[in-house]
Amino acid sequence: MSWLSGAAGPALRRAVRRLRGLNERCVELPPAASASPRGRVLLSYIVDAVLVRTERDLPHSHPHFWETWAMAQAFREEGYAVDVIHWTRRGPLPRTDYDIYVDVRRNFDRYAAQLPSSCLKIAHMDTAHHLVHNGNQQRRLDDLRQRRGIALAPFKQIEANRAAENADLITVLGNEFTIESFAFAGKPIRRIRLSNAFEYPFPDGRDLAAARRRFLWLGSEGFVHKGLDLVLEAFAGLPDLHLTVCGPIEREPAFRKAFADLLYRTPNILTAGWVDVAGPRFRELALECLAMVYPSCSEGGGGCVLTAMHAGLIPVVTREASVDIAPDRGVALPDASVESIRTAVLNLSAAPPADLEAMARAAWTWAREFHTRERFRREYRAFVRELDSCRKKG
């Protein structure tokens, strides 16, 4: 994945966006030439995705770039003109005569109130509900404070919003965990399975007798939210097993300082930093390691886990990672505790190589069936086709 390097990366990206005026742009896309005109859609998500020349130019650093592009294409192919704006836009609506409005949280309440009642309003939820997301993270921080005497600030909390309540329909990218977080609103909820940018070949020839002692943590910022602290503690007590940590550790200096001994001075833990999942190092790790351990407290679809499964790694995850896990293709942790993680990885490391090979292949096969760009494209296009009947009923 590509990032501006260093801890200042996010701030630099925000500054560049402001200078370019991207957050306030509206990109107007006509219906596909082969489609009969059907109406106009406002899509509020990632405007950058429709500013590239070709699909191949889209970044792979996050699924939402390609998914925004695919969502816009699905509407165009069904005959809709599409106005695309960024989800952080602060300006007014580009216009109000929309037939369908799709947004991801921040502006939903404000814009929905300005649109006519005839406009079908769809909340596209790429995270769990903000109260679940924020509350679960706060409990993790409280647990860390009690467990190790480390007090860290919340990271990437989701702003309060009433998108679920004000929507006519809700789409989610995750599984039942994410769906249940929005069920209170009493709105129809449609799952559109999260996409994945890469479909790697299965790592045939992996030496599982050696790999079963090697594990991976892969993720972006929000390390306590994603359970890295728990994973570090678990492996610090398992000197016969090895953990490789792949993530932009420099982006959270307080976490890096608090866990420096485990990150950099523990013999069986290697902190590799950020590893590009499109590059050769990630594929080398998929050959060297057995499983990915990811005890997140809240996700909208578990993209990092899906990437690992595509690479042939066995997922060891919490329910809140929002990835469908069955015993034949992964390990569902009973809780997010150091002891549960230790038990899970010890049990995997002691399993016969033939059983581990079967489990890894099952995880890889399942990811390739249910979480690909083609699968997302097909599911979202089918969803768009159904919206005409929803509008007529409304």
N, C-alpha and C positions, 0 to 999 in steps of 0.2 A: 504494500500500500504506500502511496506517496503522500508525504507531509512536508510542510516547511519545518526545517529541523530546529531543535532546541525548545526550551520552555516557552519562548516568546512566540512560537509558531501560531497558536490560535489568535493571539492579539494582532500579529502581522496580517493574518488572513482577513480578519475583520476590518482592519484599516484599508487593505487593498480593495475589499468589497465596497467600502464607503466611497473611496476615491473613484471607483468605476461606476458607482451609482447602481450596482446590481440589485440591491434590495428593493429599489423603487421601480424597477423596470417592469413593463408589461409586454410580453411577446405574443403577438397575434398569429395564430396558425390557422390556415384555411382547412376546410374539410378535404379529405382525399378526393382526387379528381374522379375516381371511379364510384364514389358514394353519392347517394341522393341527400341533399341538404336536410338536416333534421332539427337544428337548433344551435344554441351557443352555450359553451361550458366555461366556467371560471375554475381553473386548477391552481390552487395555492399550495406549492410544495417547494421544489428546488429549481429556480429559474435557470440556473447554470446549465441544466440538462438539455435545454432546448436552444442553447446558444452555440453548440458545437456543430461542426460541419457534417460529421457522419457519426453513426452509432459507435464506431470503433474508437472515436475520440473521447468518449465518456470516461471519466475517472472510475477506477475500481476500488477507491478508498472507502466507499460506503455504498450499500445497495440502493440507497434512495436516489442517486444520480440516474442510474439506468432505469429504475422503476418509474421515476417521474416521466422520463422519455417514453417508456412503454405505455404508461397510462394516457399520456397525450395522444400517442399514435392510435391507441384503441378507440378513443373518442373520435378522432379524425376519420378512421376507417369506417366508423358507423355513421358518418355524415355530419358530425358536429364541428363547428368552428370552435377553436380552443384558445382562450386567453390564459397565459401562464404567468403567474407572479410568484415572488418568493414569500415563504411563509412568515418572514419577519418584516414584511412591508409595513410601514407606518402610515403611508399616504391613504387617500380615499380609494374606494372602488374605482376601477377603470370605467365602468358603466354599471347599470343595474338591470338590464334586460336579459338576464341569464335564465336559461332553462334548468341548468344543473350547476351546483356549486360544490366543489370538493376541497376540503382544507384539513390541516393536520393539528390544530389546537389553538395556537396563539391568537389568531384574528377571528376565529370562528364566531364568537359571540357578537363581536362588533359588526362584522360584515353580514352575518345571517340576518341581523335585525334590519338591515337596509335593503334586503332583497324581497321581492314580492312573494306572497304565500304560494304562488304557483311554481316557484323555483324549488326543485328537489335538492335538499341540503344533505350532503354526505360527509360525515366525519371519518377521515382516513387515519386511523390510530396506529402509529408506528411504535408506540410504547404502551405499557400498561397505564391504567388510570393514574392521574397525578397523585392522588391520595395513597394509592397502593405503592407506587414507585417511591415517593418521598418518605412515606412511613416505614417501608421496609428498609430503606437506606439508613434512616435515623436509628432504627433498632440495631442495625449492624454497627453503627458508630458507637452507640451506647454500650453494646457488648464488647467492642474493642477497648473502650475506656475502662470498663470493669475488669476485663480479662488481663490487659497488659499495662494499664495506666497510661494509655496513649489517647489524647483527645484531638481528633482531626475535624476539620470543618466539613460540612456537607459539600458534595460535588455534583454539579449538573442536576440540580433539583428542577423539576418540571413546574412551570408556572401554573397557578390555579386557573381553571377554565371550566365552562359549562358546555363544551362542545357536544358531549354525549347527550345531554339533556335537550339541546337546541337542534340536534340533527334529526332528519327523517330516517336515515339509515346510517349504520356504522360498518366500516370495513376494518379488519384487523389482519396483521401479518403473522401473529403468533398463534399458539394453540389454546387449549381450554383455560390455562392460567390467565392469559391476556383477555380472553373472551369473558371470563367470570368477573374480571375487574370492571367491566362496563355493563354487566347484566342488570344492575340496579336501575338503569335508565329506562328499561322496558322497551327498547327500540330493536328492530330487526338487526341482527349482526351477521355479516358475511365474512368468512375467512378467505383471504387471498394469500396463499402460502408465499412466504418470503423467498425471493430469488437468491441465486448465488452466481457470482461472475465466472467461476472456474469449475471445470469438470476434469479433474486430474485422472490419469490412469491409476488403476489399483497398484499399490506398491508390492508387486510380486517379487519374490526373492528376499523379502525382509527376513532378517535373522531374528525370529521371535524369541528364541531362547535368550538372546541378549536384549532385544527391544523391550521385553516384558518388565524390565527393571528401570525403564526410562519413560518419563512422563513430561507432558507439555502444559504450560498455561499460556494462552494466547488471548490478548484483548487490548482494548484501547484504554483511555483514561476512565477514572472512576474505579480505582483499584479495590477499595473496601467494598463498594457496591458490587463488584464482580468477584469478590471473595479471594483476591490474591493474598491478603493477610492470612486467611485461614489455611490456604494451600502452602504458603511458606512455613507456617508453624508446623503443619502436618509433616512435611518432608524433612524439616530440621530434626524431627525425632525418628527418622527412618534412614539412617546412614547407608543402608544397603541399596536404597533406591535413589534415582537421580531425577531432578526436576530442571527443565529449561524454561525460563521465563521470557516470553516474547511480548514486549509492550513498550510504549514510550514513557519509561520510568521518569525521565527528566521533566516530563510535563507536570508532575506532582511532587515538588521539592519536599514538602512536609512529609509525605509518605516515604519518599526515598530516604530522608534523614532518619525517620523513626524505625525503618526496617533495614538500615544499611548493613547490619551484621548478617542478617539472613540473606539479603540480596547479593552481597559481595564478599562475605567472609565465612561462608558455610561451604565446606568441601563438596557436598553433593547437590548444590544448587548453583546453576549457571544463569546469570542474567544477561541475555543476549541483546536486549533492547528491541527496538522495533524491527520486525522482519517482514519484508515485502512478500505477500502470499503469491505474487506472480513470479517471484524469483527462484533461483536454484537452491538457496539456503533453506527455504521452507520445505521444498521437496526432499532435501537431505534430512531434515528433521522428521518428516513423515516416515522415512525409511528407518531412522534411528530409534524412534519412540513408539510406544504402544498405544497411548491414550492421551486425551486432553481432559484436564480436570478444570471445571468451570462452575463453581458454586455461587452463581449470581443470585441476587435477591430480587431482581425484577427485570424482565426483558420484554420487548415487543416481538421477538422472533428468534433470538439467539443466533445471529449471523456468524459470529466467530465459531460457534459450535458446529454449525452446518459446514463451514469451510473445512474444519478439521475432519468431519465425517467424509466429505468429498475426497479428502486426501488419504482415507483409509485408516483414520485414527478412531479408537473407541471412545465415545463420550462418557464422562463421569460427571454428572450434572445434578443440580437441584431442580425441583419442579418449576421454580420461578424462572429458570432459563428459557422456558416456553418452547421447548423442542420435544417432539414426540419420541419418547424412549420406551423401548420394550426390552425384556431381559435378553433376547437373542442378539441385540445390537447395541447394548450400552448398559450403564449402571445408573439407576436413579437413586441419589442419595436420600436416606430417610430424613435427614435434617442437615442444616449447614453448620456442622461442628467439626472441630479438628479431629476428634475421635472417629466420626463417621467417614471422613476423608481417608484417614489412615487405614481404617478397616477395608474400605473399598479398594484402595490401590494395593494393599497387601494381598487381598483375595485375588485380584487380577494377576498380580505378579506370580502367584503360586499356581495359576491354572495351567493345564497342559497347552503347549503351543498350538496343537490342532484345534482346540476349542477357541483359542484366541484368534486364530486365523479365520475361523468361521464367523465369529462375532464381528471382527473388523470388516470382513467382506459384506456381511449383512448391513452394517452401518453405511458402508460405501454404496451399496446397491439401493438402499432406501433413499439416501440423499439424492442420488441421480434420478430416481423416479419422481420424487415429490418436491425437490427444491432446486429448480433450475430456472434459467431465464425463460426457456420455452414454456415451462409449466406456468410461471407467473403470467406470461403473455396470453396463454390460452385461457387461464382462469379469469383474468381481468377483462378480456374481450367478451367472454360469456356473460360476465356481470354487466357490462355496458349494454349488451343486447337486451338484457332483462329490464333495464331501467325504463324503457318506453312504456311497458305495461304498468310499472310503478307510477309513472307520471299520469297515465290515464286514470288509474284508480284514485289518485290524489285529486 
